[in-house]
Structure formats: C-alpha cells, structure tokens
Amino acid sequence: MKKLLMGAAALAMSATFASAEVKVGMITTLSGGGAGLGIDVRDGFMLAIAQSGRDDIEVIIEDDQRKPDIAVQLSDKLIQSERVDVMTGIIWSNLAMAVVPAAVNQNVFYLSPNAGPSALAGPGCHKNYFNVAWQNDNLHEAAGAYANSAGYGNSFILAPNYPAGKDALTGYKRFFEGDLAGEIYTKLGQTDYAAEIAQIRASGADSVFFFLPGGMGISFLKQYADSGVDLPLVGPAFSFDQGILQAVGDAAMGVVNTSQWSKDIDNPTNAAFVESFQAEYGRLPSLYASQGFDTANLLISALEKADPSDADAFRAALKAAEFDSTRGDFAFGDNHHPIQDIYAREVIKEGDVFTNKIIGVALENHADAYAAECKM
Amino acid sequence: MSFILIVEQVLNGLQFGVMLFLMAAGLTLIFGVMGLINLAHGSLYMVGAFAAAAVAGWTGSFLLALLAALMAAALAGAIIEMVVIRRLYATDHLDQVLATFALILVFSEGTRWVFGSFPLFLDIPDYLSGPVTLPGGIQYPLYRLTLIVVGLLVGLGLWALIERTRLGIQIRAGENDREMIAALGVDISKLYTLVFALGAALAGLAGALVGAIQSVQVGMGEPVLILAFVVIVIGGIGSIKGAFIGALLVGLTDTLGGIFLPELFKLVMSPAAATSFGSSLASIGIYLLMAAVLIWRPTGLFGARA
C-alpha cells in the first residue's frame, strides 16, 4: 500500500510534523485504470498547500484503488487512528456513497473534489459535506442547454449503466428540449462501441450526446471518428480532459464539451495556477487538478478564520467560500454544492498539444436540481 | 430494424469474436499443454498494446508497431515462463492463480512506472482508416474488416501449425503425455517456453490491433481476460477449435444481445424499462450462454477432459 506522508513543510525541506495542527485525510485513486484523475486531484491539492506556505497542515494521502471496500477501510483508519479533522479526495460516486455519509456523521468535515452524487445533494445532504466540484448532473444539464442553443432537435444519447450514467442522461434530458432519436445504456467499462455506432447511424438523429468517462470515451471517440458517421457530438468534459485528449488525438478535434473550468478562463488566479502547475509537474492541468487546487484553497481560507475544533465557526467559514477560485466567481448554495457558470468548450490543437478553448457560457450561475430537497 | 443494420451488427460480432480468439487461443494452448492457469495473459495483451503505441510514436509506422507488439509480448512471455511460471507446473492451480495474479500487479505497476498513468495514443494508419461501402450499400470501417481477415488468417495459421508441423505434433503429444515425449528425447522445457511465448505473442498482437481503436491504458487486459476465460470454458479447455467457435459465439451473443434484447422487450414493456432491462440482461448474456453449454456438455463444446 502506497502511503505518503506529506506536510506542506516537507516540500520546503524543513519538516516539523510536531507542529502540525490540522490533519487532512485524502483518499483518492492512485493506481489502476482510473489513476490519472486521482493523481491530478492530489497534485492540484498539494500545489495549493505548498503555495500557501503553511506548515501546520498535515495531509495524509491514501490510495483507494477505485475499490469501495478499500476506501471504507482507509476512511475508518483515518478517522479512528489518525484522527483527521477534514477528509477529501474521492473521485468516484460509488466510493463517495460508501465513505462520506459515515464520515460526516462522525463529525469529520468532507470536501469533495470530484464526485457529486445526487443522493448527497438532495435529502441526503449533510452540514459537514461540501462539494467543491459540481453536482453530478450539472455538466450534462449544460450539455443539454448547449444542444438547444446549437439548434439540435433530435439527439441520440448514451451513457454507462451505473448511477452516474443515469444521472448523466437525466441531466441532459432535464434541459434538452428536442426529441430523442435513441437512448442506450452501455456496459460500464465497455471498450467496443461498434454496435452502438451502428445504431446511431440507423437512428436518423441530428446530434449525439455521450457520457463515457476516461478510457471508455477514448475508445468511443476513436471508433466514432473511423465509422464515417459525422453527426455533431456533445458531451461533458470528462471525455475531453487534459489527461486523455492526447490519447484521443485528431478524433476529438472540434468536439464541443461542457465544463465548469477551462485553462483559458480569464482571471489572475487561474493564470497563475496553470503556469505554476505546469512548472511544478511538467504537464498542463486538467479540470480535476483545478478542482483539487480549489478544494485546498477553500480549506486554507476557512482555516484562516476558524479552527476545525470549533465546528460551527469552521463550517460557516467554509460556507462563505472566501477564496480566489480558478473559476472566478464561486459560491455555495444552501445544500453546500457550487453555484457557478458552466462553459461550452471546443477541442483545439495548440502546437502539438490538444486542449480546450471556451466558446461560450452554457449555463450561468447554475445551481443543482436537488437543492430544494435538502433540509439542513 | 433494417437488414443493413443487422448485417453490420453481425460483422461487429464477428470482429469482436476473432479478436477474442487471439486471446483465447494462447490461453487454451498454455492450459492444454502445460496445465497452467495463466491470469497474467491479460497483462501480455497490455504489453503488446503499450509496445505498439511506443513504437508507433517513435517511428510513425503501424507495421513496425505490430512487429514490436509481437516481439515485446513474446519476449515478456518467454521471460516470465523461465523466471516464474516454470516453477509452477508441478504445483496445484491455487498456487498458479496466486503467482500469476501477482504478475498482473507487477506488470500493471511496472507499466505505470515506465509510461505514466495517462492513456497512450495509438491510431489506425491512414491507409486503413475510414469506412468502405460493402455490397448492399453497407458502410463499414475498413479497419474492422481488416481485423476480421487478420484474425481468420491467424486462426488458419495456428491450425496449420498444430496439425501440419513437427512442432505441432510435439505440442499435441505434450498435451497427451508429457513424460512420454520427454522420454522420446524432446526438450520439454524448451517446448514449454516456446508455447508460452507463442501464446503471449498472440495476446500481444490482439492488444496492439485492438489498441488502435480503443484506449491504451494500464489495466486494459483484465476485462478481456475474463471474456477469454468464458470462451475457453465454452469451447472446451485445451482445444484451439473450441476456442475459435467459442470466441465467435461469445462475440456474436454479446454484440447482438446488446442490440436486439432491448428491441425485443420494447414489444412488451415501456421503452425506458425495456432499455434498462434489456441492456442488463444482455450484459449477462454470455454467462447464460456459458451455463447453457456447460449443462449440455460439461467439458465444453470440444473439450476432451473435465
């Protein structure tokens, strides 16, 4: 088991762990197929901690291997034997559902840098749970809104057959006003989409919406580009993040995707983040890295006002979200999920590197659909 | 549901089937000849894909990339046979499963250490990209047609190797009675290394060919490995012919089930329920097939032993 003990001070070569006052437990995916996302969240988070110059924050990083049972064991260990004050890091919704409810009920604060399952935004919301990324449906809702503005009237939609996949199609349908030419749930982890592409070809659709995160999206985009079907694609940023675009190559060029972050959002915090991330790690940041960075900065802003031992004051400081976000304006709704702009981006090529460029705002000051059901 | 769509889906099922065959052939050969359960076969598939992606990146040539995939996987296969696998022939299957599972972890983390955690780029060469129009106005990607042809040719070549060559005679003899062929002066450990490398090379070839239309990433071999095991159980463990028939059955069942079951249920259910129920049932379709075959023939379609 990979275990990394890293205080901010360790980076500055003068480790004095004895003085650590706040303990942060990070459980994220650092090995296996989904490791790219966890590594980006960790690197973004640690970059912000290092830049803050604070030597009183100790971050304990653990690898969940994308397995819910391991995440639960790690969570028990962090809470009961390490006695962490704050937890963060989980990438996948099914792992978040296994860990978060138990953790927040033991008076630990949880700041989600990625997963935002609908169950934790509505009736299952909790005063100690803050989502710094998005509620799962948000980017898909923005994709539906973009499809309307692009004049699409007949979409073929597909997503994997698991909770986040169902949230995705629900989110798209919530905003898309046209008809559906077809709706397919694929197998989770599926790598061959020939059968689905044949159905798209036969369906008479005028556009395709897909949510296929990570490797699934790479496979789909390459096969779609080779199939001769040339309907416009639209999807959330999860198939177009900086980590996987290079593996998709030309097949992704020009595809419109929706994201709450992009490296060309014009504000000083974001410009400094992109530059310092690239200098530190030698690669462009992804949206996951920006989420990790924002999560750490939110934490630091709250620590400047209150100590986690004073739970009410610390919670109020988190809720106020007075930090400079890479996204520009950032605020929490009453269910502790973000209210933020979601952009439409287009895949472009800068030199040899594939990346995204903002082409417009898909949804402005967008909150999630479950906030009203949250009684906190 | 048009005729064109059905033909296209049958071709998709065939293409999936022949690629599964490349994986299953090596797996069944290794089990048949050496009696070894090799869980690390999926890692050799991954090694092939990563070697192809790296060489295609350096040279830009897809053919060199395929060659590199074959050689890298065969070499990796030969090395693990000589260093690890050789010590496992005399032990029971549980030890083999444990040791080859450890090899999966070693290969996965080793690959991440060399290539990093992000997926690699491997694309179809220009001369094989894009769709072609088949008789009847069916548009089908040229690359997938090529995969079908390559898979069938490899199958034919394997059949000729096993049935028509001296090495093939030794392999068949090794399946039947390993002490006897050792007594007849055949260098059995060399034969085992050779068979293992051959199986590995087939897995590597499949990884490279499929990697061009999928995602080249750590852990890509394990889902395919599970399907390959289903294939050899259906076909009969140790039988190349069984692996071929089993792979086509699994490929067609999986592809056609995913398309036609939801359509079928739409006749009796609401569309949303039919989609959800049909796709859930389709994803267990190949396991239902396996169960049905095992009830009918407990040793698989062409299996000689239980």
Contacts between the chains, C-beta under 8 A, distances in Angstrom:
chain1	res1	chain2	res2	distance
A	31	B	108	7.5
A	31	B	109	6.9
A	31	B	112	7.2
A	32	B	108	7.3
A	32	B	218	7.1
A	32	B	219	5.6
A	33	B	217	6.0
A	33	B	218	6.2
A	33	B	219	4.0
A	33	B	220	7.6
A	35	B	112	7.1
A	35	B	117	4.3
A	35	B	218	7.3
A	36	B	117	4.8
A	36	B	118	4.9
A	36	B	119	7.5
A	39	B	117	5.4
A	161	B	276	7.6
A	161	B	279	5.8
A	161	B	280	6.8
A	161	B	283	7.4
A	183	B	271	7.7
A	183	B	272	7.5
A	183	B	275	5.9
A	184	B	262	7.9
A	184	B	275	6.9
A	184	B	279	7.2
A	185	B	275	6.3
A	185	B	276	6.4
A	185	B	279	4.8
A	186	B	258	8.0
A	186	B	279	7.5
A	187	B	258	7.8
A	187	B	279	7.6
A	187	B	283	5.0
A	189	B	223	5.8
A	191	B	210	7.7
A	191	B	214	4.6
A	191	B	215	6.8
A	191	B	220	7.5
A	191	B	223	7.0
A	192	B	12	7.8
A	192	B	16	6.0
A	192	B	213	7.8
A	192	B	214	7.0
A	194	B	12	4.0
A	194	B	15	7.0
A	194	B	16	7.5
A	194	B	141	7.9
A	194	B	144	6.6
A	194	B	255	7.4
A	195	B	9	5.8
A	195	B	12	5.3
A	195	B	255	5.0
A	195	B	258	5.6
A	195	B	259	5.4
A	198	B	5	6.0
A	198	B	8	4.5
A	198	B	9	5.8
A	198	B	12	6.6
A	198	B	259	7.8
A	199	B	5	7.3
A	199	B	259	6.7
A	201	B	5	8.0
A	201	B	8	7.8
A	201	B	139	7.3
A	202	B	2	6.3
A	202	B	4	7.4
A	202	B	5	4.6
A	214	B	119	8.0
A	214	B	215	7.7
A	215	B	119	6.1
A	215	B	214	7.5
A	215	B	215	3.6
A	215	B	217	5.1
A	215	B	220	7.2
A	216	B	215	7.6
A	218	B	119	5.7
A	218	B	214	7.2
A	218	B	215	3.7
A	218	B	217	7.8
A	219	B	213	6.9
A	219	B	214	4.2
A	219	B	215	5.1
A	222	B	123	7.1
A	222	B	124	7.8
A	222	B	212	7.7
A	222	B	213	5.4
A	222	B	214	7.1
A	223	B	141	7.7
A	223	B	213	5.2
A	223	B	214	7.8
A	226	B	124	6.0
A	226	B	129	5.7
A	226	B	130	6.7
A	226	B	131	7.6
A	226	B	141	5.0
A	226	B	143	6.1
A	226	B	213	6.7
A	227	B	131	6.3
A	227	B	139	7.9
A	227	B	141	5.6
A	228	B	130	6.4
A	228	B	131	3.4
A	228	B	139	5.3
A	228	B	141	7.2
A	243	B	118	4.7
A	243	B	119	7.7
A	244	B	118	6.9
A	244	B	119	5.6
A	244	B	215	7.9
A	246	B	118	7.4
A	246	B	121	5.8
A	247	B	118	7.0
A	247	B	119	3.8
A	247	B	120	5.9
A	247	B	121	4.8
A	247	B	215	6.4
A	247	B	216	6.9
A	247	B	217	7.7
A	248	B	121	7.6
A	249	B	121	5.3
A	249	B	123	5.7
A	250	B	123	7.7
A	251	B	123	7.9
